[in-house]
Amino acid sequence: MAKPLHEPGVIVGGFRLDEMIHRGGMAMLWRVSHPDMSEPMLMKVPRIGELADQAAIVSFEMELMIMPRLSGVHVPKFIAAGDFDEQPFIVMEHIAGGSLLPRLKDLPLPYAEVAALGVKIAAALTDVHRQHVVHLDIKPSNILMRPSGEAVLIDYGLAHHEQLPDLMQEEFRVPFGTAPYMSPEQLRGIRSDPRSDLFALGVLLYFFSTGERPFGEGERLKTMRRRLWRDPYPPRQLRTDYPPWLQEIVLRCLESDPAWRYPTAAQVAFDLSHPDQVKLTARAERVQRDPWTTVLRRRFNTDLTAPRGKAPVAAQLASAPIVAVAVDVSEGSAAINEALRTTAARILSTLPEARLACLNVLKHSRVSLDTTLDEEGRNKHIERMVGLKHWAEPLKLAENRLTVHVFEAVDPAGAILDFVRANGVDHILIGARDRSMMRSLLGSVSAKVAAEAPCTVTVVRPSNDANEDSG
């Protein structure tokens, strides 16, 4: 029978309790050691004594199921666990970096720092979402930073895993979460939408950049439900120098209806990484909250307040990929560019929330001095950007679905791969020219990208050359 643990020196599952470092309302954290393991470790033990919170026990059951299924740099490494038959516990790696909680005393942070932090958190959310998990409790104390710079998400007791029973939803009829960060749909009992985590990210970005929480501190359910129809004060009302691009991103994350938010965390990270290409809407310039006529209309819109059906996490992510297409805008590329456009159009026609990033590399010589102007005195970089926009025009994409990027690099394939890795690209389209002896000996850009990319690659040839090759 499981008993409360409170004494240092006790051996549990082969691990020695060394020091209690946190006693919370639902669990305790101990530094532990093991004779066969040298890495720093923590043991999480639920509060199971007299008057123990039933929700704490159920949430620990959820974490016992979820933690062993997670992997990667954005989650703590799972080491061992014990169940409720004897003694429940989870042993995980001890992340050397601290949480974001101590940063609260420094708020508001510089805008560039908030954006950089948002990119790291969004990358962590992308990782756990791809592992079928919606976290549902994103807040400063649940975000740790590794010494190497990656954000780590902890505490999966309130999380939803689409391939596991949702015990929190099955056993309770009240929403669980941290009041200032809970999304409107969580308050309506919907726990399966990954865009709920984007709402919490929006709260965090707003808080860290203004020093104020967008929906206050209220914990009463009646007070929290106001966010279903009442928008927050625009950040530009609180700080007159607030960047329009950042307000566009933050307020889009905080939309009351998930359908109006970003579709994926990867797209949030993309915009935070490219502020000069954020497509500004009326959100960006707002300095006043919505008028009461809009609030009342939203208040009595039953479609916004009624629970909706479950949308699988994987399906949501698959419907909104980031697609990159490498386009050669130099002369003699018309045939291959048309083939690339045809392939891109086919992919995007079935994915209305997908983002398209058009890439071009201005190759530098390894030995000679390069000039930024062409023979007619025009800036090469700008000419390439204009060429990319002209290439994309026939696709007729909305402005917020298209970005163009020109790099200057000695190694074009390396520049493309760096962009793909840094921006969470899901699919690359790249053209391949006719084979030649030189390409056979030295390799081609498309071959290197196809061989080393961490995502799907489609190599496209002109229609009179060969078919597409996917890898």
C-alpha positions as CSV (number, residue, x, y, z in Angstrom):
1,M,0.0,0.0,0.0
2,A,1.4,3.4,-1.0
3,K,2.4,5.7,1.9
4,P,3.4,9.3,2.0
5,L,7.2,9.9,1.7
6,H,8.8,12.6,3.8
7,E,12.1,11.4,5.1
8,P,15.5,11.8,3.5
9,G,17.5,8.6,3.2
10,V,14.5,6.4,2.4
11,I,15.1,4.0,-0.5
12,V,12.3,3.9,-3.1
13,G,12.5,1.6,-6.1
14,G,16.3,1.6,-5.7
15,F,16.5,5.4,-5.5
16,R,17.6,7.2,-2.4
17,L,15.7,10.3,-1.4
18,D,18.4,13.0,-0.8
19,E,16.7,16.3,-0.5
20,M,13.2,17.7,-0.9
21,I,13.4,20.7,-3.2
22,H,9.7,21.5,-3.7
23,R,6.5,20.7,-1.8
24,G,3.4,21.6,-3.8
25,G,-0.3,21.1,-3.3
26,M,-0.3,18.1,-5.6
27,A,3.2,16.6,-5.4
28,M,6.7,16.8,-3.9
29,L,10.0,16.9,-5.8
30,W,13.1,15.1,-4.4
31,R,16.7,15.1,-5.5
32,V,17.5,11.4,-5.7
33,S,20.5,9.2,-6.3
34,H,21.1,5.6,-7.4
35,P,24.2,3.5,-7.0
36,D,24.3,2.6,-10.7
37,M,23.5,6.1,-12.1
38,S,25.6,9.2,-12.0
39,E,23.3,11.7,-13.8
40,P,21.4,14.3,-11.7
41,M,17.8,13.1,-11.1
42,L,14.5,14.2,-9.6
43,M,11.7,12.1,-8.2
44,K,8.2,13.3,-8.3
45,V,5.9,11.9,-5.6
46,P,2.2,12.6,-5.4
47,R,0.6,13.9,-2.2
48,I,-1.4,10.8,-1.1
49,G,-1.8,11.3,2.6
50,E,-5.0,12.0,4.5
51,L,-7.3,14.5,2.8
52,A,-5.3,14.1,-0.4
53,D,-6.9,15.8,-3.4
54,Q,-8.5,13.2,-5.7
55,A,-7.6,15.3,-8.7
56,A,-3.9,15.2,-7.7
57,I,-4.0,11.4,-7.7
58,V,-5.7,11.2,-11.1
59,S,-3.4,13.8,-12.7
60,F,-0.4,11.7,-11.4
61,E,-1.9,8.7,-13.1
62,M,-2.0,10.7,-16.3
63,E,1.6,11.7,-15.9
64,L,2.6,8.1,-15.2
65,M,1.1,7.1,-18.6
66,I,2.4,10.0,-20.6
67,M,5.9,10.6,-19.5
68,P,7.4,7.2,-20.7
69,R,6.0,8.0,-24.2
70,L,7.8,11.3,-24.5
71,S,11.3,11.8,-25.8
72,G,13.6,14.6,-27.1
73,V,15.4,17.6,-25.9
74,H,12.1,19.5,-25.0
75,V,11.0,17.1,-22.3
76,P,12.7,15.7,-19.2
77,K,14.3,12.3,-19.9
78,F,12.1,9.6,-18.3
79,I,14.2,7.2,-16.1
80,A,11.8,5.1,-13.9
81,A,8.4,5.0,-12.3
82,G,6.4,3.2,-9.6
83,D,2.7,2.7,-9.6
84,F,0.0,3.0,-6.9
85,D,0.2,-0.7,-6.0
86,E,3.3,0.0,-3.9
87,Q,4.6,3.5,-4.2
88,P,3.8,6.0,-7.0
89,F,6.7,8.0,-8.3
90,I,8.4,9.2,-11.4
91,V,12.1,9.6,-11.8
92,M,13.3,12.0,-14.5
93,E,16.4,13.9,-15.4
94,H,17.1,17.0,-13.4
95,I,17.3,20.0,-15.8
96,A,20.2,22.2,-14.8
97,G,18.6,25.4,-16.0
98,G,15.8,27.0,-14.0
99,S,12.2,27.9,-14.8
100,L,10.9,31.2,-16.2
101,L,9.3,32.0,-12.8
102,P,12.3,34.1,-11.5
103,R,12.0,36.3,-14.7
104,L,8.7,37.7,-13.5
105,K,10.5,40.3,-11.3
106,D,12.2,41.6,-14.5
107,L,9.0,42.2,-16.5
108,P,8.4,43.7,-18.9
109,L,11.3,42.2,-20.9
110,P,12.7,43.8,-24.1
111,Y,10.6,42.9,-27.1
112,A,13.4,41.1,-28.9
113,E,14.0,38.9,-25.8
114,V,10.3,38.1,-25.6
115,A,10.2,37.0,-29.3
116,A,13.4,34.9,-28.9
117,L,11.8,33.2,-25.8
118,G,8.6,32.7,-27.7
119,V,10.4,30.9,-30.5
120,K,12.0,28.5,-28.0
121,I,8.7,27.7,-26.3
122,A,6.8,27.3,-29.6
123,A,9.5,24.9,-30.7
124,A,9.0,22.8,-27.5
125,L,5.2,22.9,-28.1
126,T,5.7,21.7,-31.7
127,D,7.7,18.8,-30.4
128,V,5.2,17.6,-27.8
129,H,2.3,18.2,-30.2
130,R,4.0,15.9,-32.7
131,Q,4.1,13.3,-30.0
132,H,0.3,13.5,-29.7
133,V,0.2,15.5,-26.5
134,V,-1.6,18.8,-25.7
135,H,0.0,20.2,-22.5
136,L,-2.9,22.3,-21.2
137,D,-0.8,23.9,-18.4
138,I,1.7,26.2,-20.1
139,K,2.9,28.8,-17.6
140,P,6.3,30.2,-16.4
141,S,6.9,27.6,-13.7
142,N,6.3,24.7,-16.2
143,I,8.9,26.0,-18.6
144,L,12.6,25.2,-17.9
145,M,15.6,26.3,-20.0
146,R,18.5,24.0,-20.6
147,P,22.0,25.4,-20.4
148,S,22.2,24.7,-24.1
149,G,19.2,27.1,-24.7
150,E,16.3,24.8,-25.4
151,A,13.0,25.2,-23.6
152,V,11.8,22.1,-21.7
153,L,8.1,21.6,-20.8
154,I,7.4,19.8,-17.5
155,D,4.4,18.6,-15.6
156,Y,2.1,16.5,-17.7
157,G,-0.5,15.8,-15.1
158,L,-3.2,17.9,-16.8
159,A,-2.1,17.0,-20.4
160,H,-4.2,15.2,-23.0
161,H,-2.6,12.3,-25.0
162,E,-4.7,11.5,-28.0
163,Q,-3.8,7.8,-27.9
164,L,-4.5,7.3,-24.2
165,P,-7.6,7.5,-22.0
166,D,-8.2,11.0,-20.7
167,L,-8.7,10.3,-17.0
168,M,-9.1,14.0,-16.1
169,Q,-12.0,14.4,-18.6
170,E,-13.5,11.0,-17.6
171,E,-13.5,11.6,-13.9
172,F,-14.2,15.3,-13.5
173,R,-16.7,17.8,-14.9
174,V,-14.8,21.0,-14.0
175,P,-11.9,22.4,-16.0
176,F,-8.4,22.1,-14.7
177,G,-5.5,24.4,-15.4
178,T,-3.9,27.6,-14.2
179,A,-6.5,30.4,-14.4
180,P,-4.7,33.2,-16.2
181,Y,-3.5,30.8,-18.9
182,M,-6.6,28.7,-19.6
183,S,-8.0,28.9,-23.1
184,P,-11.8,29.5,-23.7
185,E,-12.2,26.0,-25.0
186,Q,-10.7,24.5,-21.9
187,L,-13.3,26.3,-19.9
188,R,-15.9,24.6,-22.1
189,G,-14.5,21.2,-21.4
190,I,-12.5,20.7,-24.6
191,R,-9.1,19.2,-23.9
192,S,-7.9,17.9,-27.2
193,D,-7.1,21.0,-29.3
194,P,-3.4,21.9,-29.5
195,R,-4.3,25.5,-30.2
196,S,-5.2,25.7,-26.5
197,D,-1.5,25.7,-25.8
198,L,-1.1,28.5,-28.3
199,F,-3.6,30.6,-26.3
200,A,-1.5,30.0,-23.2
201,L,1.7,31.0,-25.2
202,G,-0.1,34.2,-26.2
203,V,-0.9,34.9,-22.5
204,L,2.8,34.4,-21.6
205,L,4.0,36.6,-24.5
206,Y,1.6,39.4,-23.5
207,F,2.6,39.1,-19.9
208,F,6.3,39.1,-20.5
209,S,6.2,42.0,-22.9
210,T,3.8,44.3,-21.0
211,G,4.1,43.2,-17.4
212,E,0.3,42.7,-17.2
213,R,-1.7,39.5,-17.7
214,P,-4.3,39.9,-20.5
215,F,-7.2,38.4,-18.5
216,G,-6.1,39.3,-14.9
217,E,-5.6,36.9,-12.0
218,G,-9.2,35.9,-11.3
219,E,-9.7,32.2,-10.5
220,R,-13.5,32.1,-10.2
221,L,-15.0,30.2,-13.1
222,K,-17.5,33.0,-13.8
223,T,-14.7,35.5,-14.1
224,M,-12.6,33.2,-16.3
225,R,-15.5,32.6,-18.7
226,R,-15.5,36.2,-19.7
227,R,-12.6,35.5,-22.0
228,L,-15.0,33.6,-24.2
229,W,-16.3,36.9,-25.4
230,R,-14.2,39.7,-23.9
231,D,-10.9,40.6,-25.6
232,P,-7.9,41.9,-23.6
233,Y,-6.6,45.5,-23.8
234,P,-4.3,45.7,-26.9
235,P,-0.7,45.8,-25.8
236,R,-0.3,49.1,-27.7
237,Q,-2.7,50.7,-25.2
238,L,-0.3,49.6,-22.4
239,R,2.9,50.4,-24.1
240,T,2.9,53.0,-26.9
241,D,6.1,51.7,-28.4
242,Y,4.8,48.1,-28.7
243,P,5.8,46.7,-32.1
244,P,2.8,46.2,-34.5
245,W,4.3,42.8,-35.6
246,L,4.4,41.5,-32.1
247,Q,0.9,42.7,-31.3
248,E,-0.3,41.0,-34.4
249,I,1.2,37.7,-33.2
250,V,0.1,38.0,-29.6
251,L,-3.5,39.0,-30.3
252,R,-3.8,36.2,-32.9
253,C,-2.8,33.7,-30.3
254,L,-5.4,35.1,-27.9
255,E,-8.4,34.9,-30.2
256,S,-11.4,33.4,-28.4
257,D,-12.1,31.0,-31.2
258,P,-9.3,28.5,-31.9
259,A,-10.1,28.7,-35.6
260,W,-8.9,32.4,-35.6
261,R,-5.6,31.6,-34.0
262,Y,-2.4,30.2,-35.6
263,P,-3.1,26.6,-36.6
264,T,0.3,25.3,-35.2
265,A,3.0,26.3,-32.8
266,A,5.5,26.0,-35.7
267,Q,3.8,28.8,-37.5
268,V,3.9,31.0,-34.3
269,A,7.7,30.3,-34.1
270,F,8.1,31.1,-37.8
271,D,6.5,34.6,-37.4
272,L,8.4,35.4,-34.2
273,S,11.6,34.5,-36.1
274,H,10.7,36.7,-39.1
275,P,9.1,39.9,-37.7
276,D,9.8,41.8,-40.9
277,Q,7.5,39.3,-42.8
278,V,4.6,39.2,-40.4
279,K,1.5,40.1,-42.3
280,L,-0.2,42.9,-40.4
281,T,-4.0,43.1,-40.1
282,A,-6.2,45.4,-38.1
283,R,-5.0,43.6,-35.0
284,A,-1.6,45.2,-35.3
285,E,-2.7,48.8,-34.9
286,R,-5.5,48.4,-32.3
287,V,-5.3,50.6,-29.2
288,Q,-8.9,50.0,-27.9
289,R,-10.8,46.8,-27.0
290,D,-13.7,45.7,-29.1
291,P,-16.8,47.8,-28.8
292,W,-19.6,46.5,-26.6
293,T,-21.8,45.7,-29.7
294,T,-19.1,43.2,-30.8
295,V,-18.8,41.9,-27.3
296,L,-22.5,41.3,-26.9
297,R,-22.8,39.7,-30.3
298,R,-19.9,37.3,-29.3
299,R,-21.4,36.8,-25.8
300,F,-24.6,35.4,-27.3
301,N,-23.1,33.5,-30.1
302,T,-23.8,29.9,-29.0
303,D,-21.3,28.6,-31.6
304,L,-18.5,30.1,-29.5
305,T,-19.8,28.8,-26.2
306,A,-20.9,25.3,-27.1
307,P,-18.4,22.3,-26.8
308,R,-17.2,20.9,-30.1
309,G,-16.1,17.5,-31.2
310,K,-12.6,16.1,-30.7
311,A,-10.1,17.0,-33.4
312,P,-7.0,14.7,-33.3
313,V,-3.8,16.4,-32.6
314,A,-2.0,14.7,-35.5
315,A,-4.7,15.7,-38.0
316,Q,-4.5,19.4,-36.8
317,L,-0.8,19.5,-37.3
318,A,-0.9,17.7,-40.7
319,S,-3.4,20.2,-42.0
320,A,-1.1,23.2,-41.5
321,P,2.5,22.3,-42.5
322,I,5.2,24.8,-43.3
323,V,6.3,24.1,-46.9
324,A,9.5,25.5,-48.3
325,V,10.2,25.7,-52.0
326,A,13.7,26.5,-53.4
327,V,13.3,28.6,-56.5
328,D,16.0,29.5,-59.0
329,V,15.1,32.9,-60.5
330,S,18.0,33.0,-62.9
331,E,17.5,32.8,-66.7
332,G,16.9,29.3,-68.1
333,S,14.9,28.1,-65.1
334,A,11.4,28.6,-66.6
335,A,10.6,25.0,-67.1
336,I,11.7,23.8,-63.7
337,N,10.1,26.7,-62.0
338,E,6.8,25.9,-63.7
339,A,7.1,22.3,-62.5
340,L,7.8,23.5,-58.9
341,R,4.8,25.8,-59.1
342,T,2.5,23.1,-60.3
343,T,3.6,20.8,-57.5
344,A,3.3,23.5,-54.9
345,A,-0.2,24.4,-56.1
346,R,-1.3,20.8,-55.9
347,I,0.0,20.5,-52.3
348,L,-1.4,23.8,-51.1
349,S,-4.9,23.2,-52.6
350,T,-5.5,20.4,-50.1
351,L,-4.0,22.2,-47.1
352,P,-5.7,25.6,-46.7
353,E,-3.8,26.5,-43.5
354,A,-0.3,25.6,-44.9
355,R,2.4,28.2,-45.0
356,L,4.7,28.6,-48.1
357,A,8.2,29.9,-47.7
358,C,9.9,30.7,-51.0
359,L,13.7,30.4,-50.8
360,N,16.5,31.6,-53.0
361,V,20.3,31.4,-52.4
362,L,22.6,34.1,-53.8
363,K,25.7,32.0,-54.1
364,H,29.0,33.6,-53.1
365,S,32.3,32.6,-54.6
366,R,34.9,31.0,-52.4
367,V,37.8,32.8,-54.0
368,S,36.6,36.0,-55.6
369,L,35.1,39.2,-54.2
370,D,31.4,39.3,-54.8
371,T,29.4,42.5,-55.6
372,T,25.9,43.2,-54.4
373,L,24.9,44.8,-57.7
374,D,24.3,43.2,-61.1
375,E,25.7,44.4,-64.4
376,E,22.9,47.0,-64.7
377,G,23.5,48.4,-61.2
378,R,20.5,46.7,-59.5
379,N,20.6,45.2,-56.0
380,K,20.8,41.4,-56.5
381,H,19.2,40.7,-53.2
382,I,16.1,42.8,-53.9
383,E,15.9,41.5,-57.4
384,R,15.8,37.9,-56.1
385,M,13.0,38.8,-53.6
386,V,11.0,40.4,-56.4
387,G,11.5,37.4,-58.5
388,L,10.3,35.1,-55.8
389,K,7.1,37.1,-55.4
390,H,6.5,37.0,-59.1
391,W,7.0,33.2,-59.1
392,A,4.4,32.9,-56.3
393,E,1.8,35.2,-57.8
394,P,-0.1,32.6,-59.8
395,L,-0.6,30.6,-56.6
396,K,-2.9,33.4,-55.4
397,L,-2.1,32.8,-51.7
398,A,-3.3,35.1,-48.9
399,E,-0.6,37.3,-47.7
400,N,-0.3,35.6,-44.3
401,R,0.4,32.3,-46.0
402,L,3.5,33.4,-48.0
403,T,7.0,34.6,-47.2
404,V,10.1,35.1,-49.3
405,H,13.7,34.6,-48.2
406,V,16.9,35.3,-50.0
407,F,20.2,34.1,-48.5
408,E,23.8,34.8,-49.3
409,A,26.0,31.8,-48.9
410,V,28.9,29.8,-50.4
411,D,27.0,26.6,-49.9
412,P,23.4,26.8,-51.2
413,A,22.3,23.4,-49.9
414,G,23.7,24.2,-46.5
415,A,21.8,27.5,-46.4
416,I,18.6,25.8,-47.3
417,L,19.1,23.1,-44.7
418,D,19.9,25.7,-42.0
419,F,16.6,27.5,-42.8
420,V,14.7,24.2,-42.7
421,R,16.1,23.2,-39.3
422,A,15.7,26.6,-37.8
423,N,12.1,27.1,-38.9
424,G,10.5,23.7,-38.4
425,V,9.8,23.1,-42.1
426,D,7.7,20.0,-42.8
427,H,8.2,19.6,-46.5
428,I,10.7,20.9,-49.0
429,L,10.2,21.3,-52.8
430,I,13.4,21.6,-54.8
431,G,14.2,21.4,-58.5
432,A,16.8,19.2,-60.1
433,R,18.3,20.1,-63.5
434,D,19.6,17.7,-66.1
435,R,22.3,15.3,-65.1
436,S,25.9,16.1,-66.0
437,M,29.3,14.6,-65.4
438,M,30.2,17.5,-63.0
439,R,27.0,17.0,-61.0
440,S,27.7,13.3,-60.8
441,L,31.2,13.9,-59.4
442,L,30.5,16.8,-57.1
443,G,26.8,16.1,-56.2
444,S,23.9,18.6,-56.6
445,V,22.1,20.9,-54.2
446,S,18.9,18.9,-54.5
447,A,20.8,15.6,-53.7
448,K,22.4,17.1,-50.6
449,V,19.1,18.6,-49.4
450,A,17.3,15.3,-50.0
451,A,20.0,13.3,-48.2
452,E,20.3,15.5,-45.1
453,A,16.9,17.2,-44.6
454,P,15.0,16.3,-41.4
455,C,11.7,16.4,-43.2
456,T,9.9,15.2,-46.4
457,V,11.7,16.3,-49.6
458,T,10.1,16.3,-53.1
459,V,12.6,16.7,-55.9
460,V,10.9,18.1,-59.0
461,R,12.1,17.9,-62.6
462,P,10.6,19.6,-65.7
463,S,7.7,17.6,-67.2
464,N,9.8,16.6,-70.2
465,D,12.7,15.3,-68.1
466,A,11.4,13.0,-65.4
467,N,8.9,12.6,-62.6
468,E,9.0,13.9,-59.1
469,D,11.0,12.0,-56.5
470,S,10.0,12.1,-52.8
471,G,12.2,11.2,-50.0
